[in-house]
């Protein structure tokens, strides 16, 4: 979805636009009700994991999918990542393809068929919790700990794809933090009130190879991602001097003129340019040498707990 999220989605206090758009949330709710009553198929030939979200965009689904992929491979499980093909999400598909075994098709049933043919043990779907036809073996919902659920309303009045009570249907939650250290007790309590049995894992996002950057320089940053605040805060936490931030809609398809404008601005201010790794994949090739991108490293606060959880769930499936 090409979208620059409205700021009021994250306002805790109700806003005029929320009241204006609230009647339209009925269409999302009806779709979710229909989805919940459609019989879903469970595949016995292969195990399935879905890493999705309720909050639209910027929750760390793709890094989490890759983290699970690497973890399962270390556990000697032949895993593959997968994503339903969307023309406007080529960046995420490239990112997954560059860092894992990867399958993409126009529908998720076809992905499962291909994975079975290639004799993989487990598919990790990046996105797809709202899939109508598949009953995944393990379902994870990702959240950004700072954004959490925004104003708590369904699209278009708020950022939620589903109501929070659907957490009753999920097995685990990943809470993304930038650099760690956040107090998440209030979020834990809200989750436990809905589903006391769900497992919660804190994922910590850090900069990989930070030593390749000179933090004494001035930087212009730009991104077209679901949660640009997370990108900026990660840089600020590591003491980067940001003189300007430029944001574009999520999955924005950069043109030469967009990047040239940023390069000219950086030259005028004797500044360096940084973007995200996903954004870098959407920059015209002839202009990439002028741009640096941030590689991130994801860690789990209690990795052993996650390993035990995965082993337990996989044994249950068997």
HUJO-V92337 format. One record per residue. RES is the residue in one letter. SS is DSSP state (2 for helix, 1 for strand, 0 for the rest). PHI is phi as a letter, one per 40 degrees, with the letter a starting at -180 (999 if undefined). NEAR is the number of other ideal C-beta (glycine too) atoms within 10 Angstrom. Layout:
RES,SS,PHI,NEAR + RES,SS,PHI,NEAR
This chain:
X,0,999,13 + X,0,c,12 + X,1,a,14 + X,0,b,13 + X,0,c,21 + X,0,c,16 + X,2,c,9 + X,2,c,19 + X,2,d,23 + X,2,b,18 + X,0,c,14 + X,0,c,9 + X,0,c,7 + X,0,c,14 + X,0,b,18 + X,2,d,8 + X,2,c,17 + X,2,c,20 + X,2,c,10 + X,2,c,11 + X,2,c,18 + X,2,d,15 + X,2,d,9 + X,2,c,12 + X,2,c,18 + X,2,d,10 + X,2,c,12 + X,2,c,19 + X,2,c,12 + X,2,c,10 + X,2,d,14 + X,2,c,16 + X,2,c,9 + X,2,c,10 + X,2,c,14 + X,2,c,12 + X,2,c,7 + X,0,c,9 + X,0,c,7 + X,0,b,12 + X,1,c,10 + X,0,b,11 + X,0,c,17 + X,0,c,8 + X,0,c,10 + X,0,a,17 + X,1,c,23 + X,1,b,23 + X,1,b,25 + X,1,b,27 + X,1,b,30 + X,1,b,23 + X,1,a,25 + X,0,b,22 + X,1,c,26 + X,0,c,19 + X,0,g,18 + X,0,g,22 + X,0,b,27 + X,0,g,24 + X,2,d,26 + X,2,c,24 + X,2,d,23 + X,2,c,23 + X,2,c,29 + X,2,c,21 + X,2,c,22 + X,2,c,24 + X,2,d,24 + X,2,c,13 + X,2,c,16 + X,2,c,21 + X,2,c,13 + X,2,c,9 + X,0,c,13 + X,0,g,7 + X,0,b,16 + X,0,c,13 + X,1,b,22 + X,1,a,21 + X,1,c,26 + X,1,a,28 + X,1,a,25 + X,1,c,18 + X,0,c,14 + X,0,b,14 + X,2,d,8 + X,2,c,14 + X,2,b,21 + X,2,c,16 + X,2,c,23 + X,2,c,21 + X,2,c,21 + X,2,c,15 + X,2,c,24 + X,2,c,23 + X,2,c,14 + X,2,c,11 + X,2,b,16 + X,0,a,20 + X,0,c,17 + X,1,a,20 + X,1,b,23 + X,1,b,20 + X,1,a,16 + X,0,c,10 + X,0,a,13 + X,2,c,23 + X,2,c,13 + X,2,c,14 + X,2,d,23 + X,2,c,22 + X,2,d,16 + X,2,c,15 + X,2,c,25 + X,2,c,13 + X,2,d,9 + X,0,c,12 + X,0,g,9 + X,0,c,20 + X,0,c,14 + X,1,a,23 + X,1,b,25 + X,1,b,28 + X,1,c,26 + X,1,c,27 + X,0,g,21 + X,0,h,19 + X,0,c,21 + X,0,c,16 + X,0,d,19 + X,0,c,14 + X,0,b,12 + X,1,b,20 + X,0,b,13 + X,0,c,23 + X,0,c,20 + X,1,b,21 + X,1,b,22 + X,1,b,25 + X,1,b,26 + X,1,b,26 + X,1,b,23 + X,1,c,25 + X,0,c,19 + X,0,c,15 + X,0,c,20 + X,0,f,17 + X,0,b,19 + X,0,f,18 + X,0,c,18 + X,0,g,17 + X,0,b,21 + X,1,c,21 + X,0,d,18 + X,0,c,17 + X,0,c,24 + X,0,a,24 + X,0,c,27 + X,1,c,22 + X,0,c,18 + X,0,b,23 + X,0,c,17 + X,2,c,17 + X,2,c,9 + X,2,c,19 + X,2,c,19 + X,2,c,11 + X,2,c,13 + X,0,b,21 + X,0,c,19 + X,1,a,19 + X,1,b,21 + X,1,b,27 + X,1,b,24 + X,1,c,24 + X,1,b,18 + X,1,c,23 + X,0,g,14 + X,0,g,14 + X,0,g,8 + X,0,c,15 + X,0,c,8 + X,0,b,15 + X,2,d,8 + X,2,c,9 + X,2,c,18 + X,2,d,14 + X,2,c,9 + X,2,c,13 + X,2,c,20 + X,2,c,13 + X,2,c,10 + X,2,c,14 + X,0,a,18 + X,0,c,8 + X,0,c,7 + X,0,c,18 + X,1,c,17 + X,1,b,18 + X,1,b,19 + X,1,c,19 + X,1,b,23 + X,1,b,17 + X,1,c,21 + X,1,b,15 + X,1,c,18 + X,0,c,11 + X,0,f,9 + X,2,c,14 + X,2,c,7 + X,2,c,9 + X,0,b,17 + X,0,c,9 + X,0,c,12 + X,0,c,8 + X,0,c,12 + X,1,c,14 + X,1,b,21 + X,1,b,20 + X,1,b,26 + X,1,a,26 + X,1,a,25 + X,0,b,23 + X,0,b,22 + X,0,c,25 + X,0,b,22 + X,2,c,22 + X,2,d,17 + X,2,c,24 + X,2,c,25 + X,2,c,17 + X,2,c,15 + X,2,c,18 + X,2,c,21 + X,2,c,14 + X,2,c,15 + X,0,c,15 + X,0,g,9 + X,0,c,22 + X,1,c,13 + X,1,c,14 + X,1,c,14 + X,1,a,14 + X,1,b,15 + X,1,b,16 + X,1,b,17 + X,0,b,19 + X,0,d,15 + X,1,d,23 + X,0,g,22 + X,0,d,20 + X,0,c,14 + X,0,c,19 + X,0,b,11 + X,2,d,11 + X,2,c,9 + X,2,c,19 + X,2,c,21 + X,2,c,13 + X,2,c,13 + X,2,c,23 + X,2,c,15 + X,2,c,10 + X,2,c,16 + X,2,c,20 + X,2,c,11 + X,2,c,9 + X,0,b,13 + X,0,f,9 + X,0,b,19 + X,1,c,18 + X,1,b,19 + X,1,b,21 + X,1,b,26 + X,1,c,23 + X,2,c,18 + X,2,c,23 + X,2,c,24 + X,2,d,19 + X,0,c,18 + X,0,b,19 + X,0,c,21 + X,0,d,13 + X,2,d,6 + X,2,c,9 + X,2,b,15 + X,2,c,13 + X,2,c,7 + X,2,c,15 + X,0,b,18 + X,1,b,15 + X,1,b,17 + X,1,c,22 + X,0,c,12 + X,1,b,17 + X,1,b,13 + X,1,b,18 + X,1,b,12 + X,1,b,18 + X,0,d,14 + X,0,b,12 + X,2,c,12 + X,2,c,8 + X,2,c,13 + X,2,c,19 + X,2,c,15 + X,2,c,12 + X,2,c,16 + X,2,c,19 + X,2,c,12 + X,2,c,10 + X,2,c,17 + X,2,c,18 + X,2,c,8 + X,2,c,10 + X,2,c,12 + X,0,c,6
